[in-house]
């Protein structure tokens, strides 16, 4: 029987319950959402002596922060060439540099707070699904070196088994700077760090509505209202009707994962000799890595829909089939866990941070959120406390999506388009 919970939850220390604590009547700052963004912001604010309250609809880190693949990556969802076309070379350099600062920031935070979360700078692999994709890697290598001073290595198909034990791909790109983490251990450790700094955490306390008041804001919850001078929306792919203006500007997309039973050591060493994080070059991409106990954690956009129990169950056979295509030797390996979560996109696939209608926000990391969310959460704290905040994501256009109210009715059409691109691209 496949366990329908994130594998990471089963191997992360439990937190104390935060559901029954009395809700204060007022705080300096109310943070809505207890993922990486919200907890990082709360920690930074509390360290400055700010009275900060975190409200979580479910349990601490319940969303994508404890469900993702644990890949802590350089760069953004938008590749270097497309990024330059979108924002210009100067802003592209700033954004790329911010992604690297995010990696350094999370590494230093983990060290400073002594969070035991299996963080390691193992690097990542991008695998070419077609020969044309490997040719694109060669162009990206030149561009990254010239415009971003960011070296990467390429191995063609005849050499790739030194890094990735399969003939399925047509060469690989290797970036040594990326890292891996056990995401549930990390978000729970981050929660403890925020609490040690003085933040108040409250579970099972959804924000139902947010209204202006004479003294700032009132956030309404099933346990009563709480007043605040400032409010930070940090709900990412789980943004709901409490923040309708943001909901019209972001797209939640389900990401689906399975985890095998532990593999024999020799099999694990064969398929991923250096234990790097891996994703491939399709639009309907696959991504995978080894856990600390040698399970293959394998994910992808198995269904181009918002995460649900139904889509998660349907995804198992899709993901298992994709895993066996890449690694035929795993055909008889049992799947022990399956789960899913929502990642969050903007139309241009770039993150956003700023203020809208008086409310602060940071969100939309498009699958690159482990370090970026942590970093931009701290940047949001800087903005709120008036102590700076320098980020190239702060002044980007952020218009509502036409004919959209937060329910992504167009995703089936998007899925067909991306499938077509994967066939012809």
VMD Tcl script that draws the C-alpha trace (Angstrom):
set ca {
  {0.00 0.00 0.00}
  {1.42 3.36 -1.06}
  {1.49 5.93 1.73}
  {-0.22 9.12 0.57}
  {1.86 11.56 2.59}
  {5.13 13.33 1.78}
  {8.06 11.04 2.46}
  {9.82 13.99 4.08}
  {7.20 14.18 6.83}
  {7.98 10.64 7.92}
  {11.63 11.48 8.60}
  {11.38 14.99 10.10}
  {11.15 15.69 13.86}
  {7.66 16.66 14.99}
  {6.96 20.22 16.08}
  {4.91 21.04 19.17}
  {1.30 21.92 18.38}
  {0.57 25.59 17.74}
  {-3.20 25.29 17.31}
  {-4.40 26.03 20.85}
  {-2.31 29.05 21.79}
  {-4.34 32.17 22.62}
  {-4.49 34.55 19.68}
  {-3.33 38.05 20.64}
  {-5.55 41.00 19.88}
  {-2.79 42.91 18.12}
  {0.71 42.61 16.65}
  {3.10 44.93 14.88}
  {3.11 42.58 11.87}
  {0.84 39.67 10.94}
  {2.39 37.18 8.51}
  {-0.09 34.96 6.66}
  {1.49 31.63 5.70}
  {4.09 29.52 7.49}
  {6.27 28.33 4.63}
  {9.81 29.44 3.91}
  {8.79 33.01 3.02}
  {6.63 33.65 6.06}
  {8.91 32.00 8.60}
  {12.04 33.67 7.23}
  {10.31 37.06 7.37}
  {9.02 36.38 10.88}
  {12.48 35.37 12.09}
  {14.11 38.47 10.64}
  {11.42 40.79 12.03}
  {11.48 39.20 15.48}
  {15.27 39.52 15.62}
  {14.73 43.29 15.29}
  {12.33 43.34 18.21}
  {9.19 43.49 16.07}
  {6.08 41.87 17.59}
  {5.19 39.41 14.80}
  {2.42 36.81 14.59}
  {2.34 34.04 11.96}
  {-1.07 32.64 10.95}
  {-1.22 29.21 9.28}
  {-4.37 27.68 7.82}
  {-3.15 24.10 8.30}
  {0.00 23.14 10.22}
  {3.44 24.76 10.14}
  {5.05 24.31 6.72}
  {2.13 22.19 5.50}
  {2.28 23.43 1.90}
  {5.01 23.24 -0.72}
  {7.71 24.05 1.84}
  {7.52 20.49 3.22}
  {6.44 18.81 -0.03}
  {8.97 19.93 -2.65}
  {11.86 17.90 -4.04}
  {14.47 19.58 -1.82}
  {16.40 20.99 -4.78}
  {18.11 24.26 -3.85}
  {19.03 25.63 -7.25}
  {20.96 28.44 -8.84}
  {19.17 30.70 -11.28}
  {15.47 31.07 -12.00}
  {12.78 29.15 -13.83}
  {13.51 31.38 -16.83}
  {16.77 30.41 -18.54}
  {19.56 32.94 -19.14}
  {18.78 33.72 -22.79}
  {15.04 34.15 -22.21}
  {15.72 36.18 -19.07}
  {17.88 38.67 -20.96}
  {15.18 39.01 -23.62}
  {12.53 39.63 -20.96}
  {14.27 42.10 -18.67}
  {17.51 43.20 -20.37}
  {21.04 42.14 -19.59}
  {21.52 44.47 -16.61}
  {18.42 43.36 -14.73}
  {19.07 39.74 -15.74}
  {22.50 39.91 -14.10}
  {20.93 41.34 -10.95}
  {18.31 38.59 -10.82}
  {20.85 35.85 -11.35}
  {23.09 37.33 -8.67}
  {20.08 37.44 -6.31}
  {19.54 33.70 -6.83}
  {23.15 33.06 -5.79}
  {22.79 35.34 -2.76}
  {19.73 33.30 -1.85}
  {21.81 30.12 -1.84}
  {24.45 31.71 0.35}
  {21.76 33.15 2.62}
  {20.03 29.82 3.25}
  {23.35 28.09 3.85}
  {24.36 30.71 6.43}
  {20.92 30.63 8.09}
  {21.07 26.85 8.44}
  {24.55 27.11 9.92}
  {23.66 29.97 12.29}
  {20.50 28.30 13.56}
  {22.08 24.82 13.61}
  {19.20 23.30 11.61}
  {19.75 19.58 10.99}
  {18.25 19.25 7.50}
  {20.80 17.38 5.34}
  {21.85 20.54 3.48}
  {24.70 19.77 1.07}
  {26.19 21.65 -1.89}
  {26.06 18.63 -4.20}
  {25.36 20.60 -7.39}
  {22.64 20.00 -9.96}
  {22.30 18.37 -13.36}
  {20.05 19.51 -16.18}
  {19.58 16.62 -18.60}
  {18.94 17.10 -22.32}
  {15.88 15.21 -23.57}
  {16.86 15.82 -27.21}
  {20.09 16.55 -29.11}
  {18.78 20.04 -29.84}
  {18.45 20.65 -26.10}
  {22.12 19.80 -25.58}
  {23.03 22.27 -28.33}
  {21.04 24.86 -26.37}
  {23.08 23.95 -23.26}
  {26.23 24.83 -25.22}
  {24.82 28.27 -25.99}
  {23.73 28.69 -22.35}
  {27.23 27.78 -21.19}
  {28.73 30.56 -23.30}
  {26.08 33.05 -22.19}
  {26.41 32.24 -18.48}
  {30.19 32.62 -18.63}
  {30.13 35.85 -20.64}
  {27.23 37.75 -19.09}
  {26.92 36.24 -15.59}
  {30.47 35.05 -14.79}
  {28.90 31.73 -13.88}
  {30.80 28.62 -15.03}
  {29.04 25.35 -15.76}
  {30.26 22.09 -17.28}
  {28.80 20.00 -20.10}
  {29.14 16.28 -20.73}
  {27.87 14.77 -23.96}
  {25.98 11.50 -24.13}
  {29.14 9.41 -24.35}
  {30.40 10.93 -21.06}
  {27.22 11.46 -19.05}
  {27.32 8.15 -17.16}
  {30.03 9.63 -14.96}
  {27.22 11.79 -13.58}
  {23.93 10.12 -14.47}
  {23.53 6.37 -14.96}
  {21.19 6.28 -17.95}
  {21.25 6.40 -21.74}
  {17.87 8.13 -21.84}
  {19.30 11.64 -22.11}
  {21.45 13.32 -24.76}
  {24.06 14.95 -22.55}
  {23.99 16.93 -19.32}
  {24.74 20.36 -17.91}
  {26.38 20.42 -14.46}
  {26.25 23.34 -12.03}
  {28.38 22.76 -8.93}
  {26.84 25.58 -6.85}
  {23.37 24.10 -6.24}
  {22.43 22.13 -3.14}
  {20.01 19.63 -1.70}
  {18.01 19.73 1.54}
  {15.43 17.68 3.41}
  {12.62 20.23 3.03}
  {10.40 19.23 5.96}
  {13.36 19.17 8.36}
  {14.37 22.58 7.05}
  {10.96 24.28 7.36}
  {10.42 22.86 10.84}
  {13.88 24.00 11.89}
  {13.12 27.43 10.45}
  {9.91 27.52 12.51}
  {11.87 26.82 15.67}
  {14.36 29.54 14.72}
  {11.55 32.07 14.20}
  {10.01 31.09 17.54}
  {13.35 31.41 19.35}
  {13.68 34.91 17.91}
  {10.29 35.81 19.42}
  {7.74 35.19 16.65}
  {4.36 33.80 17.71}
  {3.16 30.85 15.57}
  {-0.50 29.86 15.25}
  {-1.77 26.79 13.36}
  {-5.33 26.03 12.23}
  {-5.91 29.78 12.07}
  {-6.72 30.80 8.49}
  {-7.00 34.42 7.49}
  {-10.59 34.75 6.23}
  {-10.48 38.43 5.33}
  {-8.20 41.45 5.68}
  {-9.61 44.93 6.16}
  {-8.16 48.37 6.74}
  {-8.76 49.91 10.14}
  {-8.03 53.22 11.82}
  {-4.93 51.67 13.39}
  {-3.73 49.80 10.30}
  {-5.29 46.41 9.53}
  {-7.68 43.85 10.96}
  {-7.18 40.21 9.97}
  {-10.29 38.11 10.57}
  {-9.90 34.46 11.61}
  {-12.30 31.80 12.96}
  {-10.74 32.53 16.37}
  {-11.45 36.23 16.20}
  {-9.79 39.27 14.63}
  {-6.22 40.43 15.15}
  {-5.05 43.98 14.53}
  {-1.74 44.83 12.89}
  {0.28 47.77 11.67}
  {1.46 45.75 8.65}
  {0.46 42.49 6.97}
  {2.65 40.19 4.83}
  {0.98 37.72 2.45}
  {3.27 34.69 2.18}
  {0.88 32.05 0.86}
  {2.45 31.42 -2.58}
  {0.59 28.58 -4.39}
  {-2.05 28.45 -1.64}
  {-3.19 32.08 -1.91}
  {-6.97 32.21 -1.46}
  {-9.89 34.65 -1.33}
  {-8.39 36.52 1.65}
  {-6.01 38.16 -0.85}
  {-8.14 38.53 -4.01}
  {-5.89 41.07 -5.78}
  {-2.89 38.74 -5.55}
  {-4.95 35.70 -6.44}
  {-5.77 37.26 -9.83}
  {-2.08 37.58 -10.63}
  {-0.61 34.16 -9.77}
  {-1.14 30.62 -11.06}
  {-0.97 27.60 -8.72}
  {0.24 24.45 -10.46}
  {0.44 20.98 -8.93}
  {3.80 19.26 -8.70}
  {3.69 15.51 -8.05}
  {6.21 13.17 -6.43}
  {6.81 9.55 -5.59}
  {9.50 7.92 -3.45}
  {10.72 4.36 -3.89}
  {11.70 1.98 -1.16}
  {15.40 2.35 -0.25}
  {17.61 1.20 -3.13}
  {20.61 -1.10 -2.68}
  {23.74 1.00 -2.26}
  {25.22 -0.26 -5.54}
  {22.08 0.71 -7.48}
  {21.98 4.19 -5.94}
  {25.66 4.68 -6.75}
  {25.06 3.59 -10.34}
  {22.15 5.90 -11.14}
  {23.43 9.03 -9.35}
  {27.16 8.57 -8.63}
  {27.60 12.06 -7.10}
  {24.11 12.33 -5.56}
  {23.33 15.53 -7.44}
  {19.91 17.15 -7.85}
  {18.54 16.45 -11.36}
  {15.87 17.93 -13.62}
  {15.44 17.60 -17.36}
  {14.82 19.92 -20.27}
  {11.17 19.18 -21.06}
  {8.36 21.63 -20.36}
  {6.59 18.71 -18.67}
  {9.82 18.14 -16.82}
  {10.95 15.31 -14.59}
  {13.10 16.00 -11.53}
  {14.69 13.54 -9.15}
  {17.31 12.94 -6.46}
  {18.38 10.43 -3.84}
  {17.25 10.77 -0.25}
  {19.70 10.23 2.60}
  {18.51 6.60 2.86}
  {18.89 5.98 -0.90}
  {15.29 6.25 -2.03}
  {14.78 7.75 -5.46}
  {12.49 10.75 -5.02}
  {11.02 11.36 -8.47}
  {8.70 14.21 -9.39}
  {7.19 16.14 -12.25}
  {4.19 17.92 -13.70}
  {2.34 14.63 -14.05}
  {-0.96 16.54 -14.20}
  {-1.15 20.18 -15.19}
  {-3.72 20.88 -12.49}
  {-3.90 22.18 -8.95}
  {-2.85 19.52 -6.45}
  {-5.65 17.34 -5.05}
  {-5.99 13.79 -3.68}
  {-7.47 12.66 -7.01}
  {-4.72 14.11 -9.20}
  {-2.09 12.79 -6.78}
  {-3.40 9.23 -7.06}
  {-3.56 9.46 -10.86}
  {-0.01 10.79 -10.98}
  {1.57 7.68 -9.46}
  {1.40 5.55 -12.60}
  {2.50 8.49 -14.78}
  {5.54 9.20 -12.63}
  {6.43 5.54 -12.23}
  {6.34 5.08 -16.00}
  {8.61 8.10 -16.46}
  {11.01 6.83 -13.81}
  {11.31 3.42 -15.50}
  {11.89 5.03 -18.91}
  {14.93 6.75 -17.45}
  {16.06 3.91 -15.17}
  {14.77 0.55 -16.52}
  {16.54 -1.30 -13.68}
  {13.95 0.15 -11.28}
  {11.03 -1.61 -13.00}
  {10.44 -3.91 -10.03}
  {11.23 -1.38 -7.32}
  {8.18 -0.68 -5.14}
  {6.85 2.84 -4.67}
  {6.34 3.55 -0.97}
  {5.17 7.22 -0.90}
  {3.21 9.53 -3.20}
  {2.26 13.16 -2.63}
  {1.89 16.54 -4.28}
  {1.84 20.27 -3.61}
  {1.28 23.55 -5.40}
  {4.07 25.59 -6.88}
  {3.28 29.16 -7.87}
  {3.87 30.95 -11.16}
  {3.40 34.42 -12.56}
  {2.71 34.77 -16.26}
  {6.37 35.58 -16.94}
  {7.63 32.91 -14.45}
  {9.52 35.48 -12.35}
  {9.09 36.00 -8.59}
  {7.43 39.09 -7.13}
  {7.93 41.04 -3.93}
  {6.39 44.35 -3.00}
  {3.27 46.05 -1.73}
  {-0.22 46.01 -3.22}
  {-3.17 47.96 -1.83}
  {-1.11 48.49 1.30}
  {-0.38 44.79 1.88}
  {3.14 43.37 1.60}
  {3.75 40.18 -0.38}
  {6.53 37.88 -1.60}
  {5.69 34.84 -3.73}
  {5.74 33.04 -7.12}
  {9.09 31.25 -7.22}
  {8.11 28.89 -10.07}
  {9.77 25.80 -8.62}
  {12.95 27.59 -7.45}
  {11.61 28.56 -4.07}
  {13.68 26.83 -1.38}
  {16.42 29.46 -1.26}
  {14.59 32.28 -3.07}
  {11.60 32.15 -0.71}
  {13.88 32.15 2.32}
  {15.88 35.07 0.93}
  {12.91 37.14 -0.25}
  {11.16 36.55 3.07}
  {14.11 38.26 4.75}
  {13.99 41.00 2.10}
  {10.28 41.52 2.84}
  {11.21 41.94 6.51}
  {13.68 44.65 5.47}
  {10.97 46.49 3.53}
  {8.46 46.23 6.38}
  {10.89 47.39 9.05}
  {12.29 50.19 6.91}
  {15.85 48.87 7.05}
  {16.49 48.66 3.32}
  {15.60 45.80 1.05}
  {17.39 45.66 -2.29}
  {16.01 43.16 -4.78}
  {15.57 43.22 -8.57}
  {12.17 41.55 -8.18}
  {10.59 44.50 -6.34}
  {9.43 46.81 -9.13}
  {8.35 44.43 -11.88}
  {4.97 44.96 -13.61}
  {2.37 42.76 -11.93}
  {-0.92 43.07 -13.77}
  {-3.93 40.80 -13.18}
  {-4.41 37.96 -15.65}
  {-7.39 38.72 -17.94}
  {-10.60 36.73 -17.33}
  {-9.07 35.11 -14.25}
  {-10.18 35.10 -10.60}
  {-7.75 32.56 -9.15}
  {-9.23 29.37 -10.59}
  {-6.88 28.39 -13.44}
  {-9.45 27.27 -16.01}
  {-6.87 27.63 -18.80}
  {-4.44 25.01 -17.48}
  {-5.72 22.14 -19.69}
  {-5.04 24.37 -22.72}
  {-1.61 25.20 -21.33}
  {-0.91 21.50 -20.84}
  {-1.72 20.74 -24.47}
  {0.54 23.57 -25.61}
  {3.49 22.43 -23.50}
  {3.04 18.83 -24.59}
  {3.16 20.01 -28.20}
  {6.34 21.96 -27.50}
  {7.90 18.86 -25.94}
  {7.11 16.91 -29.13}
  {8.38 19.45 -31.65}
  {10.92 21.42 -29.58}
}
mol new
graphics top color blue
foreach p $ca { graphics top sphere $p radius 0.5 }
foreach p [lrange $ca 0 end-1] q [lrange $ca 1 end] { graphics top cylinder $p $q radius 0.2 }
display resetview
